[in-house]
Amino acid sequence: MLIAGNWKMYKGPAETAEFCLGLREQELEGVDVVVCPAFVSLAVAVQLLAGTEIAVAAQNVHWEQEGAYTGEVSAEMLQELGVYGAIVGHSERRQHFGETDETVARRTEAALEAGLFVIACVGETGEEREREETEEVLRRQVSVLEGDDNLVLAYEPVWAIGTGKTATPDMAQAAHAFIKTLIDVPVLYGGSVKPDSASELLSQPDVAGALVGGASLELESFSAICRAAIRS
Ligand code: PEP
């Protein structure tokens, strides 16, 4: 079971350091834990979590090794820092920064090639779900990705991200089971996972863990979700 915390554009280096020092003190044996700070906070997270089983991943990664790509960061640069992996294709990047299935595929492929672990995000919008297009959207988003030992997918229905509207365990299970017919990799669930909803979601047969946004920002709620994963 894998629990990843996506800190989005929260926590600079000082807050990251405080969180990581607290996280080190938690009993988290029996669950794989990853934290995903902003680029500027990766170095301190890597430094303070060194010697623990907790991994550090970035929230994005570019497909070129280097070049004239202002504002981007390559897999090689992340590796030089000791970063373990990267999230790719988060819906906030698709929504606000022009990320497409094609760029998601390029980022994923390059990151895997460089040896990074990748969490690739897929998921339908509320309108797409209402139009009963969920499977079509997932099929399109997954079709550009290829199975890899270092790849996991995160099913994140866009209507559930940061909204407090969690998919029901049955809805999550159905989407995960469908994704598993398309690609043979573990699938995390993401979308307003909280300590209260974690156990039931994580006990679904095709849910291999969670990608947690809001509830990963507080040590207490994040470790409660990690403990729910240990029990699942
Ligand atoms: C996310 O950012 O990936 C996410 C799932 O956010 P939240 O848990 O806040 O919905």
Boltz pocket constraint, residues with backbone or C-beta under 6 A from the ligand:
constraints:
  - pocket:
      binder: B
      contacts: [[A, 6], [A, 8], [A, 156], [A, 160], [A, 161], [A, 162], [A, 163], [A, 164], [A, 190], [A, 191], [A, 192], [A, 193], [A, 211], [A, 212], [A, 213], [A, 214], [A, 215]]
      max_distance: 6.0
